[in-house]
Amino acid sequence: MSCFTNMWTILIIASIAAASAEPITFYGDKVFRVVPQKPEHVQLLQSIASFTKLDFWVPDSALLLEVGKTADFRAEYDVAYDVQALIAQSGMPFEVMIDDVQVAIQKQLNSNIRSAHSYLKYNELDTIYAWTANIAAQNPDLVSRSQIGTSYEGRPLYLLKVGKAGANKNAVFIDCGFHAREWITPAFCQWFVKEAVDSYGTDAQFTSLLDNLDFYVLPVLNVDGYAYTWTDDRMWRKTRKPNKNTKCVGTDPNRNFDARWGTAGATGSPCSEVYYGDTPESESETKALGDFIRSNLPSIKAYLTIHSYSQMLLFPYSYTNSKAKDHDELLALSEGAVNALSSLYGTVYTYGPGGKTIYLSSGGSDDWAYDTGIKYSFTFELRDTGRYGFILPESEIKETCEETMLAVKYIASYVLNNA
C-alpha cells in the first residue's frame, strides 16, 4: 500500500511541475497499450488520469474506457515509469508501443527540408495553401478553388471542387484534418486530388467518376490546430479558440456538430480533448463546413471524413447503439470498400457502425451529415493500428493513400449508380 501511496505522491508532484512548462518536446514520453480486464482497471486508469495528464490516443478520452477494449495513451516522461509500475502491479495486460515519442517524431519525417510541396511528405499549412492555388491554376478544366470560411485565427478554409464541368451533377464531399495531429489525413486529401488530375483520361473508372460526379475536397478543416502542430505542439488535437473562464484552449471539432450534441463520449469540460464547445457549430471551422453542406445539400450524396488511426471504416451511428435506417446497405457498402482497400497491400480494416465498432461519441460530423440527409456518410480511420499511431512515418504515406483511394473510388462508384 505504501508503494502505491508513494507513486501517487510522485505523480501529483510531477503533474504540478509539468503544468508550469509548455510541452514542446516529448523526450522520454511513452505510449502504452492496455486492455482493462475488470472495472477496477478502468477505475485505476481514470484515477491516474485525474492526477496527471494522460494523452489518450484510442479512445479519445479516459471517459470512454471500457473493460475488454484496447486503449492507447501517452504518458509524459516524468510520470511514465510510475504509471507503468501502477499498471503492472494491477495485473492489467499492457505493452509499450512507443518508447520515446520525440524519437518517433524525429523519425517521422524523412528530412527536415520542407522547401517544396511533395505528395510523399507531410506538408506544412502554407505549403498546402500554395498547392491548392497551383493545382487549380494548372488544371482549370478539372479543379477550382474557393474559400468557404475563415478560422478563429483568421486563416482561410480552402475547398477544392474536382470534376469535369457539367449540369445537375451529384457530389461527394471529402474532408481531412479534423484533428490537428492526424497528419496522414491532409496527406490523403492532397493525394486524392493528385490522382484525379493524373488519372483523368487514362483511368476509365476515375474518368467516369469525374465526368459524372463532383468531388468537394477540404484538405484541412482544423487549420489553426494543424499549423500549431508544426510550430508548438505536435500532439495538439483540438481547435485553437480560447475558452471562457479558463486557460484551456480549443474544442474537439468532431464533438461540435448537432448530432445528439453534448451527450455520449463528449464533455463540457473545456480542458478535455473531447470538449464539445459552447454550442453546436460554435467553432468557425465547423460552422463553415456545416453552412457549405447545407447550401449544397440537394447535390451532395456522400460525405467522407478522413481521420486516423485504427484502420476502420465507420458509418452512423456513433451517438447511439441503435441501428441507422440504412444500416444493411451501409454495412454491405463498407464491406465492399474494405475489400477493395485490402486488395492492394493486404491491410486489414474493421468496419461497422461507429458506436458499436469503436465507442459511443456524440456530435460527430458523419452522424450529423447522415441525419441532415446524406445517406452515404462514412468515417475512415487510416493507418496504422498503433505501432506509430499519430506519428505514422512519411515512408507509409504512399501505400496508405493508394489503398484508401481504392475504397473511396468504390464508394463513389456505388453512389454514382445508386444515389
Backbone hydrogen bonds, N-H to C=O, Kabsch-Sander energy under -0.5 kcal/mol:
donor,donor_aa,acceptor,acceptor_aa,energy
5,T,1,M,-2.3
6,N,2,S,-2.6
7,M,3,C,-2.1
8,W,4,F,-2.5
9,T,5,T,-2.1
10,I,6,N,-2.3
11,L,7,M,-2.7
12,I,8,W,-2.6
13,I,9,T,-2.5
14,A,10,I,-2.8
15,S,11,L,-2.4
16,I,12,I,-2.0
17,A,13,I,-2.3
18,A,14,A,-2.6
19,A,15,S,-1.5
20,S,16,I,-0.6
20,S,17,A,-1.1
21,A,18,A,-1.5
24,I,22,E,-1.4
29,D,26,F,-1.7
30,K,75,A,-2.2
31,V,98,I,-2.4
32,F,30,K,-0.6
32,F,73,F,-2.9
33,R,95,E,-2.9
34,V,71,A,-2.7
35,V,93,P,-1.7
41,H,38,K,-1.3
42,V,38,K,-1.4
43,Q,39,P,-2.6
44,L,40,E,-2.2
45,L,41,H,-2.3
46,Q,42,V,-2.5
47,S,43,Q,-2.3
48,I,44,L,-2.8
49,A,45,L,-2.5
50,S,46,Q,-1.2
51,F,47,S,-0.9
51,F,48,I,-1.1
52,T,48,I,-2.2
54,L,52,T,-0.5
55,D,74,R,-2.6
56,F,54,L,-1.0
57,W,72,D,-2.5
58,V,72,D,-1.6
64,L,61,S,-1.5
65,L,62,A,-1.4
68,G,36,P,-3.5
69,K,66,E,-1.7
71,A,34,V,-2.6
72,D,58,V,-3.4
73,F,32,F,-2.2
74,R,55,D,-2.9
75,A,30,K,-2.9
76,E,53,K,-0.6
79,V,76,E,-2.0
80,A,76,E,-1.5
81,Y,77,Y,-0.5
83,V,79,V,-2.8
84,Q,80,A,-2.4
85,A,81,Y,-2.2
86,L,82,D,-2.3
87,I,83,V,-2.4
88,A,84,Q,-2.7
89,Q,85,A,-2.6
90,S,86,L,-1.3
91,G,87,I,-0.6
91,G,88,A,-1.2
92,M,87,I,-1.3
95,E,33,R,-2.0
97,M,31,V,-2.5
97,M,95,E,-0.8
98,I,31,V,-1.4
101,V,29,D,-2.0
102,Q,26,F,-1.4
104,A,100,D,-1.9
105,I,101,V,-2.4
106,Q,102,Q,-2.3
107,K,103,V,-1.7
108,Q,104,A,-1.0
108,Q,105,I,-0.5
109,L,105,I,-0.8
114,R,112,N,-0.7
121,K,118,S,-0.9
123,N,121,K,-0.5
128,I,124,E,-2.1
129,Y,125,L,-2.8
130,A,126,D,-2.3
131,W,127,T,-2.2
132,T,128,I,-2.5
133,A,129,Y,-1.7
134,N,130,A,-2.4
135,I,131,W,-3.0
136,A,132,T,-1.3
137,A,133,A,-2.2
138,Q,134,N,-2.4
139,N,135,I,-0.9
142,L,139,N,-1.9
143,V,139,N,-3.0
144,S,161,K,-1.9
146,S,159,L,-2.4
148,I,146,S,-0.5
148,I,157,L,-2.5
149,G,157,L,-0.6
151,S,155,R,-3.3
154,G,151,S,-1.6
157,L,149,G,-2.5
158,Y,156,P,-0.8
159,L,146,S,-3.2
160,L,217,V,-2.9
161,K,144,S,-2.8
162,V,160,L,-0.6
162,V,215,F,-3.1
163,G,142,L,-2.7
164,K,210,L,-2.2
165,A,141,D,-0.5
169,K,166,G,-0.5
170,N,212,N,-0.7
171,A,299,S,-2.8
172,V,214,D,-2.4
173,F,302,A,-2.8
174,I,172,V,-0.5
174,I,216,Y,-3.4
175,D,304,L,-2.1
176,C,218,L,-2.1
178,F,306,I,-0.5
180,A,178,F,-0.5
180,A,237,R,-1.8
181,R,236,W,-0.6
182,E,179,H,-1.9
183,W,181,R,-1.9
185,T,182,E,-1.8
187,A,183,W,-1.3
188,F,184,I,-1.6
189,C,185,T,-2.0
190,Q,186,P,-2.1
191,W,187,A,-2.0
192,F,188,F,-2.8
193,V,189,C,-1.6
194,K,190,Q,-2.3
195,E,191,W,-2.8
196,A,192,F,-2.1
197,V,193,V,-2.3
198,D,194,K,-2.9
199,S,195,E,-2.5
200,Y,196,A,-1.4
202,T,199,S,-2.4
203,D,199,S,-2.9
204,A,202,T,-0.7
207,T,203,D,-2.8
208,S,204,A,-2.2
209,L,205,Q,-2.1
210,L,206,F,-2.6
211,D,207,T,-2.0
212,N,208,S,-1.7
213,L,209,L,-2.3
214,D,170,N,-2.3
215,F,162,V,-2.7
216,Y,172,V,-2.6
216,Y,214,D,-0.5
217,V,160,L,-3.3
217,V,215,F,-0.6
218,L,174,I,-2.7
218,L,216,Y,-0.5
221,L,176,C,-2.0
222,N,177,G,-2.4
223,V,221,L,-1.9
226,Y,222,N,-2.6
227,A,223,V,-2.4
228,Y,224,D,-2.0
229,T,225,G,-1.7
230,W,226,Y,-0.8
230,W,227,A,-0.9
231,T,227,A,-1.2
232,D,228,Y,-2.9
233,D,228,Y,-2.1
236,W,233,D,-2.0
239,T,251,T,-2.2
243,N,248,C,-1.2
246,T,243,N,-1.0
250,G,241,K,-2.6
252,D,275,Y,-2.3
255,R,252,D,-2.0
256,N,253,P,-1.0
257,F,363,G,-2.2
259,A,257,F,-2.3
263,T,260,R,-1.2
266,A,263,T,-1.1
267,T,274,V,-1.8
272,S,269,S,-1.8
275,Y,272,S,-1.2
276,Y,267,T,-2.1
281,E,256,N,-4.2
282,S,279,T,-1.5
287,K,283,E,-2.5
288,A,284,S,-1.9
289,L,285,E,-1.9
290,G,286,T,-2.7
291,D,287,K,-2.9
292,F,288,A,-2.2
293,I,289,L,-2.3
294,R,290,G,-2.5
295,S,291,D,-2.2
296,N,292,F,-1.3
297,L,294,R,-0.9
299,S,296,N,-1.2
300,I,296,N,-1.7
301,K,171,A,-2.7
301,K,299,S,-0.7
302,A,171,A,-1.1
303,Y,376,Y,-2.5
304,L,173,F,-3.3
305,T,303,Y,-0.5
305,T,378,F,-2.5
306,I,175,D,-2.8
306,I,304,L,-0.5
307,H,305,T,-0.6
307,H,380,F,-3.2
309,Y,382,L,-0.6
310,S,382,L,-1.3
310,S,384,D,-1.3
311,Q,382,L,-1.5
312,M,381,E,-1.7
313,L,350,T,-2.3
314,L,379,T,-3.1
315,F,352,G,-1.4
327,H,324,A,-1.9
330,L,326,D,-2.6
331,L,327,H,-2.8
332,A,328,D,-2.2
333,L,329,E,-2.4
334,S,330,L,-2.4
335,E,331,L,-2.3
336,G,332,A,-2.0
337,A,333,L,-2.4
338,V,334,S,-2.8
339,N,335,E,-2.2
340,A,336,G,-2.0
341,L,337,A,-2.4
342,S,338,V,-2.7
343,S,339,N,-1.1
344,L,341,L,-1.2
345,Y,341,L,-0.7
346,G,342,S,-2.0
349,Y,347,T,-0.5
350,T,311,Q,-2.2
352,G,313,L,-1.8
354,G,315,F,-2.3
355,G,317,Y,-2.9
357,T,353,P,-2.4
358,I,354,G,-2.4
359,Y,354,G,-1.2
361,S,318,S,-2.2
362,S,264,A,-2.4
363,G,259,A,-2.8
368,W,364,G,-2.0
369,A,365,S,-2.6
370,Y,366,D,-2.4
371,D,367,D,-2.7
372,T,368,W,-1.7
373,G,369,A,-0.8
373,G,370,Y,-1.2
374,I,369,A,-2.5
375,K,373,G,-1.0
376,Y,301,K,-1.2
377,S,375,K,-1.8
378,F,303,Y,-2.9
378,F,376,Y,-0.5
379,T,314,L,-2.7
380,F,305,T,-2.2
381,E,312,M,-3.0
382,L,307,H,-2.9
382,L,380,F,-0.6
391,I,388,Y,-2.2
392,L,389,G,-0.6
394,E,108,Q,-2.6
396,E,393,P,-2.0
397,I,394,E,-1.7
400,T,396,E,-2.0
401,C,397,I,-2.7
402,E,398,K,-2.8
403,E,399,E,-2.4
404,T,400,T,-1.9
405,M,401,C,-2.2
406,L,402,E,-1.0
407,A,403,E,-1.2
408,V,404,T,-2.4
409,K,405,M,-2.8
410,Y,406,L,-1.7
411,I,407,A,-2.3
412,A,408,V,-2.8
413,S,409,K,-2.5
414,Y,410,Y,-1.9
415,V,411,I,-2.7
416,L,412,A,-2.6
417,N,413,S,-1.6
418,N,414,Y,-1.4
419,A,415,V,-2.7
